[in-house]
Amino acid sequence: MRAAETGTETPVKSNGLEVFHSKAHYWGRLTLWMLIAMCLVVPLYVSFVLGAHPGWNVILVGLIGYASFIGIMWVLEPITYYPALGIGGTYLAFLTGNIANMCLPCSSAAQKAVGAEVGTRKAEIAGVIGIAIASLVNITIIVVIIFAGTAILGALPAAVHEAFDFILPAIFGAVLGQFAYKTPKYGIAALLVGMAVLFAPIFDLIKIPLTVALTIALILFMEKQKNKKAAD
Amino acid sequence: MEEVLRTANSTPFWIMAFIFVGIVAFQAIVFLRIAKESAPDAGLSETEVKTAIRTGLISSIGPSFGIAIVLVSLIALIGSPLTLIRIGIIGSAATESSAAVIGANAFGMELNSPDFTLQAFSAVVWTMCIGGMGWLIFTALFTKRLGATQSKIEKKNPKAMAIISLAAMLGAFAFLASQQMINSANHVIAGVAAIATMIILMKTADRKHIAWLKEWALGISIVVGMTAAYFTTLI
């Protein structure tokens, strides 16, 4: 089935990834709940072992203040990035964090390196491998920096520090190029939508999900038009 | 303030921090294993698995250092172990700094104030840890449902999911790139140089069948973008 869809894939069983998905759900949820439990242990320790409880009303005020502008992202981010991350990628990326600036770029780089088209089973597994490795590299580098931290960063010349001010546009531009080079038309369409939403007078936090939704709608429409033309 | 930082850097915090690190590493290793096991079913050969691993390694070094450089600013505020806890799992320097400010304010204190108490620190820890749980809980509860929705779409229209994935990726990165590039002319240079480098590298790799170039494409493009932007600041 899938082989016919993409033309470049080696033949695969249509449900070959069901085993992977059920394992991913099991381990993904297990590790997430472990982490959620640990997230409770830390503040409980400070409050009740160290005896520095700030009072429940203070905690509530803090949480409401934080949730009032971040809370919407708890729901929108997983939904927004799911189509690009897949099941395994979602569990990995939302546990380790740094989704846009690390997980997605590494996922897509791994997919491109093995020549897998986005949205295929092959791409899903290659992406999971890319993110899992990125997660390991990231946690290792963070631990090293935490310990040797200021020493290592201090040893870097100032020029390197200044160059790192520009890492975000470089990462995002590179990933955009990776996806747009085969279908520049879609890349330009996405950029136009992105620019329009960026300058639209709307609530900042929903801008990425909105751009993603509009781009999906627009590209599905463009595909439909293309197929219609091909059918005529 | 000194008492707070002494507590924040004490042994129990380090132990908790390393449990967090352990969970992250454990999850990554488990997923790596189950992905490898399923690779043949997905049409991924053994060499391609190795290629994916190498590419993940090469591509993540730049971004990881980018993250590490910003985390140093958090260490001064909340101590090393807690920084490890918050940055090692979902959480970025930006969200965590804002959580810290909000938590401290809820206690009626400024974050940098010299008479920052342990209770104020506690308020910060609560806000950061519980606030960061939102993503974890949603993903733990609803990823299965997202997967079911995906299967439904695939059953109805097998090609749709591929197009939706591509469009989602393009949309997200078109926005993120634009948002960064409007910061300054140098940011535009960084973004444009990275896009151009990537397109040239990918086209060359396709035309001349240079497989390793695709593994290095992201790393090279990021470095070229950053360097180009840095040199334009010198002019």
HADDOCK unambig.tbl for C-alpha pairs under 7 A between the chains (distance, minus, plus):
assign (segid A and resid 9 and name CA) (segid B and resid 43 and name CA) 6.82 0.50 0.50
assign (segid A and resid 10 and name CA) (segid B and resid 43 and name CA) 5.40 0.50 0.50
assign (segid A and resid 11 and name CA) (segid B and resid 43 and name CA) 6.64 0.50 0.50
assign (segid A and resid 12 and name CA) (segid B and resid 41 and name CA) 5.97 0.50 0.50
assign (segid A and resid 12 and name CA) (segid B and resid 42 and name CA) 5.98 0.50 0.50
assign (segid A and resid 12 and name CA) (segid B and resid 43 and name CA) 5.80 0.50 0.50
assign (segid A and resid 13 and name CA) (segid B and resid 41 and name CA) 6.60 0.50 0.50
assign (segid A and resid 16 and name CA) (segid B and resid 41 and name CA) 5.01 0.50 0.50
assign (segid A and resid 16 and name CA) (segid B and resid 42 and name CA) 6.46 0.50 0.50
assign (segid A and resid 17 and name CA) (segid B and resid 38 and name CA) 6.75 0.50 0.50
assign (segid A and resid 17 and name CA) (segid B and resid 41 and name CA) 6.61 0.50 0.50
assign (segid A and resid 17 and name CA) (segid B and resid 42 and name CA) 6.75 0.50 0.50
assign (segid A and resid 20 and name CA) (segid B and resid 34 and name CA) 6.55 0.50 0.50
assign (segid A and resid 20 and name CA) (segid B and resid 35 and name CA) 6.97 0.50 0.50
assign (segid A and resid 20 and name CA) (segid B and resid 38 and name CA) 6.03 0.50 0.50
assign (segid A and resid 25 and name CA) (segid B and resid 144 and name CA) 6.85 0.50 0.50
assign (segid A and resid 29 and name CA) (segid B and resid 140 and name CA) 5.10 0.50 0.50
assign (segid A and resid 31 and name CA) (segid B and resid 23 and name CA) 6.72 0.50 0.50
assign (segid A and resid 31 and name CA) (segid B and resid 27 and name CA) 6.34 0.50 0.50
assign (segid A and resid 32 and name CA) (segid B and resid 136 and name CA) 6.16 0.50 0.50
assign (segid A and resid 32 and name CA) (segid B and resid 140 and name CA) 6.11 0.50 0.50
assign (segid A and resid 35 and name CA) (segid B and resid 20 and name CA) 6.97 0.50 0.50
assign (segid A and resid 35 and name CA) (segid B and resid 23 and name CA) 7.00 0.50 0.50
assign (segid A and resid 36 and name CA) (segid B and resid 133 and name CA) 6.28 0.50 0.50
assign (segid A and resid 36 and name CA) (segid B and resid 136 and name CA) 6.81 0.50 0.50
assign (segid A and resid 39 and name CA) (segid B and resid 129 and name CA) 5.37 0.50 0.50
assign (segid A and resid 39 and name CA) (segid B and resid 130 and name CA) 6.72 0.50 0.50
assign (segid A and resid 43 and name CA) (segid B and resid 122 and name CA) 6.74 0.50 0.50
assign (segid A and resid 43 and name CA) (segid B and resid 125 and name CA) 5.71 0.50 0.50
assign (segid A and resid 43 and name CA) (segid B and resid 126 and name CA) 5.22 0.50 0.50
assign (segid A and resid 46 and name CA) (segid B and resid 122 and name CA) 5.98 0.50 0.50
assign (segid A and resid 47 and name CA) (segid B and resid 122 and name CA) 6.49 0.50 0.50
assign (segid A and resid 52 and name CA) (segid B and resid 118 and name CA) 5.97 0.50 0.50
assign (segid A and resid 52 and name CA) (segid B and resid 119 and name CA) 4.72 0.50 0.50
assign (segid A and resid 52 and name CA) (segid B and resid 122 and name CA) 6.31 0.50 0.50
assign (segid A and resid 53 and name CA) (segid B and resid 119 and name CA) 5.90 0.50 0.50
assign (segid A and resid 53 and name CA) (segid B and resid 122 and name CA) 6.49 0.50 0.50
assign (segid A and resid 54 and name CA) (segid B and resid 119 and name CA) 4.94 0.50 0.50
assign (segid A and resid 54 and name CA) (segid B and resid 120 and name CA) 6.58 0.50 0.50
assign (segid A and resid 54 and name CA) (segid B and resid 122 and name CA) 6.23 0.50 0.50
assign (segid A and resid 54 and name CA) (segid B and resid 123 and name CA) 5.77 0.50 0.50
assign (segid A and resid 58 and name CA) (segid B and resid 106 and name CA) 5.54 0.50 0.50
assign (segid A and resid 58 and name CA) (segid B and resid 107 and name CA) 5.76 0.50 0.50
assign (segid A and resid 58 and name CA) (segid B and resid 123 and name CA) 6.90 0.50 0.50
assign (segid A and resid 59 and name CA) (segid B and resid 123 and name CA) 5.93 0.50 0.50
assign (segid A and resid 59 and name CA) (segid B and resid 126 and name CA) 6.42 0.50 0.50
assign (segid A and resid 59 and name CA) (segid B and resid 127 and name CA) 6.73 0.50 0.50
assign (segid A and resid 61 and name CA) (segid B and resid 106 and name CA) 5.77 0.50 0.50
assign (segid A and resid 62 and name CA) (segid B and resid 102 and name CA) 5.80 0.50 0.50
assign (segid A and resid 62 and name CA) (segid B and resid 103 and name CA) 4.80 0.50 0.50
assign (segid A and resid 62 and name CA) (segid B and resid 106 and name CA) 5.06 0.50 0.50
assign (segid A and resid 62 and name CA) (segid B and resid 127 and name CA) 5.73 0.50 0.50
assign (segid A and resid 63 and name CA) (segid B and resid 127 and name CA) 5.43 0.50 0.50
assign (segid A and resid 63 and name CA) (segid B and resid 131 and name CA) 6.37 0.50 0.50
assign (segid A and resid 65 and name CA) (segid B and resid 102 and name CA) 6.60 0.50 0.50
assign (segid A and resid 66 and name CA) (segid B and resid 99 and name CA) 6.18 0.50 0.50
assign (segid A and resid 66 and name CA) (segid B and resid 102 and name CA) 6.59 0.50 0.50
assign (segid A and resid 66 and name CA) (segid B and resid 131 and name CA) 6.83 0.50 0.50
assign (segid A and resid 67 and name CA) (segid B and resid 131 and name CA) 6.89 0.50 0.50
assign (segid A and resid 74 and name CA) (segid B and resid 134 and name CA) 5.19 0.50 0.50
assign (segid A and resid 74 and name CA) (segid B and resid 135 and name CA) 4.47 0.50 0.50
assign (segid A and resid 74 and name CA) (segid B and resid 138 and name CA) 6.60 0.50 0.50
assign (segid A and resid 75 and name CA) (segid B and resid 138 and name CA) 6.45 0.50 0.50
assign (segid A and resid 78 and name CA) (segid B and resid 139 and name CA) 6.60 0.50 0.50
assign (segid A and resid 83 and name CA) (segid B and resid 164 and name CA) 6.77 0.50 0.50
assign (segid A and resid 83 and name CA) (segid B and resid 165 and name CA) 4.79 0.50 0.50
assign (segid A and resid 83 and name CA) (segid B and resid 168 and name CA) 6.55 0.50 0.50
assign (segid A and resid 84 and name CA) (segid B and resid 165 and name CA) 4.90 0.50 0.50
assign (segid A and resid 84 and name CA) (segid B and resid 168 and name CA) 6.31 0.50 0.50
assign (segid A and resid 84 and name CA) (segid B and resid 169 and name CA) 5.84 0.50 0.50
assign (segid A and resid 87 and name CA) (segid B and resid 143 and name CA) 6.66 0.50 0.50
assign (segid A and resid 87 and name CA) (segid B and resid 147 and name CA) 6.31 0.50 0.50
assign (segid A and resid 91 and name CA) (segid B and resid 139 and name CA) 6.87 0.50 0.50
assign (segid A and resid 92 and name CA) (segid B and resid 28 and name CA) 6.97 0.50 0.50
assign (segid A and resid 94 and name CA) (segid B and resid 90 and name CA) 5.98 0.50 0.50
assign (segid A and resid 94 and name CA) (segid B and resid 135 and name CA) 6.76 0.50 0.50
assign (segid A and resid 94 and name CA) (segid B and resid 136 and name CA) 6.56 0.50 0.50
assign (segid A and resid 95 and name CA) (segid B and resid 89 and name CA) 5.55 0.50 0.50
assign (segid A and resid 95 and name CA) (segid B and resid 90 and name CA) 5.53 0.50 0.50
assign (segid A and resid 95 and name CA) (segid B and resid 136 and name CA) 6.66 0.50 0.50
assign (segid A and resid 96 and name CA) (segid B and resid 24 and name CA) 6.47 0.50 0.50
assign (segid A and resid 96 and name CA) (segid B and resid 88 and name CA) 6.26 0.50 0.50
assign (segid A and resid 96 and name CA) (segid B and resid 89 and name CA) 4.39 0.50 0.50
assign (segid A and resid 96 and name CA) (segid B and resid 90 and name CA) 5.16 0.50 0.50
assign (segid A and resid 97 and name CA) (segid B and resid 89 and name CA) 5.55 0.50 0.50
assign (segid A and resid 97 and name CA) (segid B and resid 90 and name CA) 3.64 0.50 0.50
assign (segid A and resid 97 and name CA) (segid B and resid 91 and name CA) 5.89 0.50 0.50
assign (segid A and resid 98 and name CA) (segid B and resid 90 and name CA) 6.82 0.50 0.50
assign (segid A and resid 98 and name CA) (segid B and resid 92 and name CA) 6.80 0.50 0.50
assign (segid A and resid 101 and name CA) (segid B and resid 63 and name CA) 6.52 0.50 0.50
assign (segid A and resid 102 and name CA) (segid B and resid 60 and name CA) 6.40 0.50 0.50
assign (segid A and resid 102 and name CA) (segid B and resid 63 and name CA) 5.70 0.50 0.50
assign (segid A and resid 106 and name CA) (segid B and resid 56 and name CA) 5.34 0.50 0.50
assign (segid A and resid 106 and name CA) (segid B and resid 59 and name CA) 5.65 0.50 0.50
assign (segid A and resid 106 and name CA) (segid B and resid 60 and name CA) 6.26 0.50 0.50
assign (segid A and resid 109 and name CA) (segid B and resid 55 and name CA) 6.52 0.50 0.50
assign (segid A and resid 109 and name CA) (segid B and resid 215 and name CA) 6.83 0.50 0.50
assign (segid A and resid 109 and name CA) (segid B and resid 218 and name CA) 6.50 0.50 0.50
assign (segid A and resid 110 and name CA) (segid B and resid 52 and name CA) 4.67 0.50 0.50
assign (segid A and resid 110 and name CA) (segid B and resid 55 and name CA) 5.36 0.50 0.50
assign (segid A and resid 110 and name CA) (segid B and resid 56 and name CA) 6.04 0.50 0.50
assign (segid A and resid 112 and name CA) (segid B and resid 214 and name CA) 6.67 0.50 0.50
assign (segid A and resid 113 and name CA) (segid B and resid 51 and name CA) 6.78 0.50 0.50
assign (segid A and resid 113 and name CA) (segid B and resid 52 and name CA) 6.69 0.50 0.50
assign (segid A and resid 113 and name CA) (segid B and resid 55 and name CA) 6.99 0.50 0.50
assign (segid A and resid 113 and name CA) (segid B and resid 211 and name CA) 6.87 0.50 0.50
assign (segid A and resid 113 and name CA) (segid B and resid 214 and name CA) 4.92 0.50 0.50
assign (segid A and resid 113 and name CA) (segid B and resid 215 and name CA) 5.34 0.50 0.50
assign (segid A and resid 114 and name CA) (segid B and resid 48 and name CA) 5.70 0.50 0.50
assign (segid A and resid 114 and name CA) (segid B and resid 51 and name CA) 6.72 0.50 0.50
assign (segid A and resid 114 and name CA) (segid B and resid 52 and name CA) 6.69 0.50 0.50
assign (segid A and resid 118 and name CA) (segid B and resid 162 and name CA) 5.77 0.50 0.50
assign (segid A and resid 118 and name CA) (segid B and resid 165 and name CA) 6.44 0.50 0.50
assign (segid A and resid 118 and name CA) (segid B and resid 166 and name CA) 6.06 0.50 0.50
assign (segid A and resid 119 and name CA) (segid B and resid 161 and name CA) 6.02 0.50 0.50
assign (segid A and resid 119 and name CA) (segid B and resid 162 and name CA) 3.94 0.50 0.50
assign (segid A and resid 119 and name CA) (segid B and resid 165 and name CA) 5.68 0.50 0.50
assign (segid A and resid 120 and name CA) (segid B and resid 162 and name CA) 6.63 0.50 0.50
assign (segid A and resid 121 and name CA) (segid B and resid 42 and name CA) 5.32 0.50 0.50
assign (segid A and resid 122 and name CA) (segid B and resid 42 and name CA) 4.84 0.50 0.50
assign (segid A and resid 122 and name CA) (segid B and resid 43 and name CA) 5.88 0.50 0.50
assign (segid A and resid 122 and name CA) (segid B and resid 44 and name CA) 6.07 0.50 0.50
assign (segid A and resid 125 and name CA) (segid B and resid 35 and name CA) 5.81 0.50 0.50
assign (segid A and resid 125 and name CA) (segid B and resid 39 and name CA) 6.50 0.50 0.50
assign (segid A and resid 126 and name CA) (segid B and resid 52 and name CA) 5.80 0.50 0.50
assign (segid A and resid 128 and name CA) (segid B and resid 35 and name CA) 6.84 0.50 0.50
assign (segid A and resid 129 and name CA) (segid B and resid 32 and name CA) 5.67 0.50 0.50
assign (segid A and resid 129 and name CA) (segid B and resid 35 and name CA) 6.60 0.50 0.50
assign (segid A and resid 129 and name CA) (segid B and resid 52 and name CA) 6.29 0.50 0.50
assign (segid A and resid 129 and name CA) (segid B and resid 53 and name CA) 6.15 0.50 0.50
assign (segid A and resid 130 and name CA) (segid B and resid 52 and name CA) 5.89 0.50 0.50
assign (segid A and resid 130 and name CA) (segid B and resid 53 and name CA) 6.01 0.50 0.50
assign (segid A and resid 130 and name CA) (segid B and resid 55 and name CA) 6.84 0.50 0.50
assign (segid A and resid 130 and name CA) (segid B and resid 56 and name CA) 4.20 0.50 0.50
assign (segid A and resid 131 and name CA) (segid B and resid 56 and name CA) 6.66 0.50 0.50
assign (segid A and resid 132 and name CA) (segid B and resid 28 and name CA) 4.66 0.50 0.50
assign (segid A and resid 132 and name CA) (segid B and resid 31 and name CA) 6.63 0.50 0.50
assign (segid A and resid 132 and name CA) (segid B and resid 32 and name CA) 6.00 0.50 0.50
assign (segid A and resid 133 and name CA) (segid B and resid 53 and name CA) 6.46 0.50 0.50
assign (segid A and resid 133 and name CA) (segid B and resid 56 and name CA) 5.50 0.50 0.50
assign (segid A and resid 133 and name CA) (segid B and resid 57 and name CA) 6.03 0.50 0.50
assign (segid A and resid 134 and name CA) (segid B and resid 56 and name CA) 5.58 0.50 0.50
assign (segid A and resid 134 and name CA) (segid B and resid 57 and name CA) 6.17 0.50 0.50
assign (segid A and resid 134 and name CA) (segid B and resid 60 and name CA) 5.06 0.50 0.50
assign (segid A and resid 135 and name CA) (segid B and resid 28 and name CA) 6.46 0.50 0.50
assign (segid A and resid 136 and name CA) (segid B and resid 25 and name CA) 5.95 0.50 0.50
assign (segid A and resid 136 and name CA) (segid B and resid 28 and name CA) 6.49 0.50 0.50
assign (segid A and resid 137 and name CA) (segid B and resid 57 and name CA) 6.84 0.50 0.50
assign (segid A and resid 137 and name CA) (segid B and resid 60 and name CA) 6.70 0.50 0.50
assign (segid A and resid 137 and name CA) (segid B and resid 61 and name CA) 6.95 0.50 0.50
assign (segid A and resid 138 and name CA) (segid B and resid 64 and name CA) 5.03 0.50 0.50
assign (segid A and resid 139 and name CA) (segid B and resid 21 and name CA) 6.97 0.50 0.50
assign (segid A and resid 139 and name CA) (segid B and resid 88 and name CA) 6.08 0.50 0.50
assign (segid A and resid 141 and name CA) (segid B and resid 64 and name CA) 6.65 0.50 0.50
assign (segid A and resid 142 and name CA) (segid B and resid 68 and name CA) 5.80 0.50 0.50
assign (segid A and resid 145 and name CA) (segid B and resid 68 and name CA) 6.61 0.50 0.50
assign (segid A and resid 146 and name CA) (segid B and resid 80 and name CA) 6.37 0.50 0.50
assign (segid A and resid 162 and name CA) (segid B and resid 230 and name CA) 6.75 0.50 0.50
assign (segid A and resid 163 and name CA) (segid B and resid 226 and name CA) 5.35 0.50 0.50
assign (segid A and resid 163 and name CA) (segid B and resid 227 and name CA) 6.08 0.50 0.50
assign (segid A and resid 163 and name CA) (segid B and resid 230 and name CA) 5.10 0.50 0.50
assign (segid A and resid 164 and name CA) (segid B and resid 66 and name CA) 6.37 0.50 0.50
assign (segid A and resid 164 and name CA) (segid B and resid 226 and name CA) 6.66 0.50 0.50
assign (segid A and resid 166 and name CA) (segid B and resid 187 and name CA) 6.24 0.50 0.50
assign (segid A and resid 166 and name CA) (segid B and resid 190 and name CA) 6.34 0.50 0.50
assign (segid A and resid 166 and name CA) (segid B and resid 226 and name CA) 5.21 0.50 0.50
assign (segid A and resid 166 and name CA) (segid B and resid 229 and name CA) 6.75 0.50 0.50
assign (segid A and resid 167 and name CA) (segid B and resid 66 and name CA) 6.78 0.50 0.50
assign (segid A and resid 167 and name CA) (segid B and resid 222 and name CA) 6.76 0.50 0.50
assign (segid A and resid 167 and name CA) (segid B and resid 226 and name CA) 5.73 0.50 0.50
assign (segid A and resid 168 and name CA) (segid B and resid 180 and name CA) 6.93 0.50 0.50
assign (segid A and resid 169 and name CA) (segid B and resid 177 and name CA) 5.58 0.50 0.50
assign (segid A and resid 169 and name CA) (segid B and resid 180 and name CA) 5.25 0.50 0.50
assign (segid A and resid 169 and name CA) (segid B and resid 181 and name CA) 6.21 0.50 0.50
assign (segid A and resid 169 and name CA) (segid B and resid 187 and name CA) 6.11 0.50 0.50
assign (segid A and resid 169 and name CA) (segid B and resid 190 and name CA) 5.89 0.50 0.50
assign (segid A and resid 169 and name CA) (segid B and resid 191 and name CA) 4.77 0.50 0.50
assign (segid A and resid 170 and name CA) (segid B and resid 190 and name CA) 5.19 0.50 0.50
assign (segid A and resid 170 and name CA) (segid B and resid 191 and name CA) 4.85 0.50 0.50
assign (segid A and resid 170 and name CA) (segid B and resid 194 and name CA) 5.27 0.50 0.50
assign (segid A and resid 170 and name CA) (segid B and resid 222 and name CA) 4.93 0.50 0.50
assign (segid A and resid 170 and name CA) (segid B and resid 225 and name CA) 4.94 0.50 0.50
assign (segid A and resid 170 and name CA) (segid B and resid 226 and name CA) 6.09 0.50 0.50
assign (segid A and resid 171 and name CA) (segid B and resid 222 and name CA) 5.48 0.50 0.50
assign (segid A and resid 172 and name CA) (segid B and resid 173 and name CA) 5.74 0.50 0.50
assign (segid A and resid 172 and name CA) (segid B and resid 176 and name CA) 6.26 0.50 0.50
assign (segid A and resid 172 and name CA) (segid B and resid 177 and name CA) 4.96 0.50 0.50
assign (segid A and resid 173 and name CA) (segid B and resid 177 and name CA) 5.50 0.50 0.50
assign (segid A and resid 173 and name CA) (segid B and resid 191 and name CA) 4.66 0.50 0.50
assign (segid A and resid 173 and name CA) (segid B and resid 192 and name CA) 6.61 0.50 0.50
assign (segid A and resid 173 and name CA) (segid B and resid 194 and name CA) 5.42 0.50 0.50
assign (segid A and resid 173 and name CA) (segid B and resid 195 and name CA) 4.87 0.50 0.50
assign (segid A and resid 174 and name CA) (segid B and resid 194 and name CA) 4.81 0.50 0.50
assign (segid A and resid 174 and name CA) (segid B and resid 195 and name CA) 4.74 0.50 0.50
assign (segid A and resid 174 and name CA) (segid B and resid 198 and name CA) 5.62 0.50 0.50
assign (segid A and resid 174 and name CA) (segid B and resid 218 and name CA) 6.35 0.50 0.50
assign (segid A and resid 174 and name CA) (segid B and resid 221 and name CA) 5.89 0.50 0.50
assign (segid A and resid 174 and name CA) (segid B and resid 222 and name CA) 6.55 0.50 0.50
assign (segid A and resid 175 and name CA) (segid B and resid 173 and name CA) 6.89 0.50 0.50
assign (segid A and resid 176 and name CA) (segid B and resid 170 and name CA) 6.30 0.50 0.50
assign (segid A and resid 176 and name CA) (segid B and resid 173 and name CA) 5.60 0.50 0.50
assign (segid A and resid 176 and name CA) (segid B and resid 174 and name CA) 6.30 0.50 0.50
assign (segid A and resid 176 and name CA) (segid B and resid 195 and name CA) 6.69 0.50 0.50
assign (segid A and resid 177 and name CA) (segid B and resid 195 and name CA) 4.59 0.50 0.50
assign (segid A and resid 177 and name CA) (segid B and resid 198 and name CA) 5.58 0.50 0.50
assign (segid A and resid 177 and name CA) (segid B and resid 199 and name CA) 5.63 0.50 0.50
assign (segid A and resid 178 and name CA) (segid B and resid 198 and name CA) 6.11 0.50 0.50
assign (segid A and resid 178 and name CA) (segid B and resid 199 and name CA) 6.59 0.50 0.50
assign (segid A and resid 179 and name CA) (segid B and resid 170 and name CA) 6.60 0.50 0.50
assign (segid A and resid 181 and name CA) (segid B and resid 199 and name CA) 5.61 0.50 0.50
assign (segid A and resid 187 and name CA) (segid B and resid 170 and name CA) 6.40 0.50 0.50
assign (segid A and resid 190 and name CA) (segid B and resid 170 and name CA) 5.94 0.50 0.50
assign (segid A and resid 190 and name CA) (segid B and resid 171 and name CA) 5.13 0.50 0.50
assign (segid A and resid 190 and name CA) (segid B and resid 174 and name CA) 5.80 0.50 0.50
assign (segid A and resid 191 and name CA) (segid B and resid 174 and name CA) 4.87 0.50 0.50
assign (segid A and resid 191 and name CA) (segid B and resid 175 and name CA) 6.81 0.50 0.50
assign (segid A and resid 194 and name CA) (segid B and resid 171 and name CA) 6.67 0.50 0.50
assign (segid A and resid 194 and name CA) (segid B and resid 174 and name CA) 5.61 0.50 0.50
assign (segid A and resid 194 and name CA) (segid B and resid 175 and name CA) 4.32 0.50 0.50
assign (segid A and resid 194 and name CA) (segid B and resid 178 and name CA) 6.86 0.50 0.50
assign (segid A and resid 195 and name CA) (segid B and resid 175 and name CA) 6.74 0.50 0.50
assign (segid A and resid 195 and name CA) (segid B and resid 178 and name CA) 6.36 0.50 0.50
assign (segid A and resid 198 and name CA) (segid B and resid 179 and name CA) 6.82 0.50 0.50
assign (segid A and resid 208 and name CA) (segid B and resid 172 and name CA) 6.01 0.50 0.50
assign (segid A and resid 208 and name CA) (segid B and resid 175 and name CA) 6.57 0.50 0.50
assign (segid A and resid 211 and name CA) (segid B and resid 171 and name CA) 5.63 0.50 0.50
assign (segid A and resid 211 and name CA) (segid B and resid 172 and name CA) 6.71 0.50 0.50
assign (segid A and resid 211 and name CA) (segid B and resid 175 and name CA) 6.84 0.50 0.50
assign (segid A and resid 212 and name CA) (segid B and resid 168 and name CA) 5.08 0.50 0.50
assign (segid A and resid 212 and name CA) (segid B and resid 171 and name CA) 4.58 0.50 0.50
assign (segid A and resid 212 and name CA) (segid B and resid 172 and name CA) 5.62 0.50 0.50
assign (segid A and resid 215 and name CA) (segid B and resid 167 and name CA) 5.83 0.50 0.50
assign (segid A and resid 215 and name CA) (segid B and resid 168 and name CA) 6.87 0.50 0.50
assign (segid A and resid 215 and name CA) (segid B and resid 171 and name CA) 5.38 0.50 0.50
assign (segid A and resid 216 and name CA) (segid B and resid 164 and name CA) 5.67 0.50 0.50
assign (segid A and resid 216 and name CA) (segid B and resid 167 and name CA) 4.92 0.50 0.50
assign (segid A and resid 216 and name CA) (segid B and resid 168 and name CA) 6.03 0.50 0.50
assign (segid A and resid 219 and name CA) (segid B and resid 167 and name CA) 6.41 0.50 0.50
assign (segid A and resid 220 and name CA) (segid B and resid 163 and name CA) 6.94 0.50 0.50
